[in-house]
Amino acid sequence: MPKARINLASIEISKLNQIIEAIKEIAKKTKVEMHGPIPLPTRRLKHTVRKSPCGDGKASFNRFQMRINKRLIDLGVN
């Protein structure tokens, strides 16, 4: 039987969970064995920028962060 490994990544965890539930339903309907979702480490992208546009004045900064959530699903596993 062929095997498939699906890597999923998203910045919105709710949308990622919706996709996982849809894959689970399809696997159940087609009677394919499924392992997962296996959570992988969340990647955090951090970016710091200075608030002042010209560089004069107070040295204050804005800090932005984007989290990338990842999951792994194996289909057709023996």
C-alpha positions in Angstrom: 0.0 0.0 0.0 1.4 3.5 -0.9 2.2 5.8 2.0 1.7 9.6 2.2 3.2 12.1 4.6 1.5 15.5 4.8 3.2 18.5 6.3 0.9 21.3 7.3 1.9 24.8 8.3 -0.2 27.9 9.2 -0.1 31.1 11.1 -3.7 30.6 12.3 -4.1 27.5 14.5 -7.9 27.4 14.0 -7.6 27.1 10.2 -5.0 24.4 10.7 -7.3 22.4 13.0 -10.1 22.7 10.4 -8.0 21.2 7.7 -6.8 18.4 10.0 -10.5 17.5 10.9 -11.3 17.4 7.2 -8.4 15.1 6.5 -9.5 12.8 9.4 -13.1 12.6 8.0 -11.8 11.7 4.5 -9.4 9.0 6.0 -12.3 7.6 8.0 -14.6 7.5 4.9 -12.0 5.8 2.7 -10.8 3.5 5.5 -7.2 4.6 5.3 -5.1 4.2 8.4 -3.9 7.5 9.7 -1.3 8.6 12.3 -1.3 12.1 13.6 -1.5 15.0 13.7 1.9 15.1 15.2 2.8 18.6 16.5 6.1 19.9 15.3 7.9 22.8 17.0 6.3 26.2 16.5 8.5 28.7 14.7 8.5 32.3 16.0 9.6 35.0 13.6 10.4 38.2 15.5 11.0 41.6 14.0 11.9 44.8 15.9 11.5 48.2 14.3 12.0 51.7 15.6 8.9 53.8 16.1 10.5 57.1 15.0 10.6 57.5 11.2 13.6 59.8 11.1 15.8 58.4 13.9 15.7 61.6 16.0 14.0 61.7 19.4 13.2 58.9 21.9 14.6 55.4 21.1 11.4 53.4 21.3 10.7 50.2 19.4 7.8 48.1 18.2 8.2 44.4 18.4 6.2 42.2 16.0 6.0 38.4 16.2 4.5 35.8 13.8 4.0 32.2 15.0 4.1 29.4 12.4 2.3 26.3 13.7 3.2 23.0 12.1 1.6 19.5 12.1 2.6 16.2 10.5 0.1 13.5 9.3 1.0 10.0 8.0 -1.6 8.2 5.8 -1.6 4.6 4.7 0.7 3.4 7.5 0.9 -0.3 8.1 
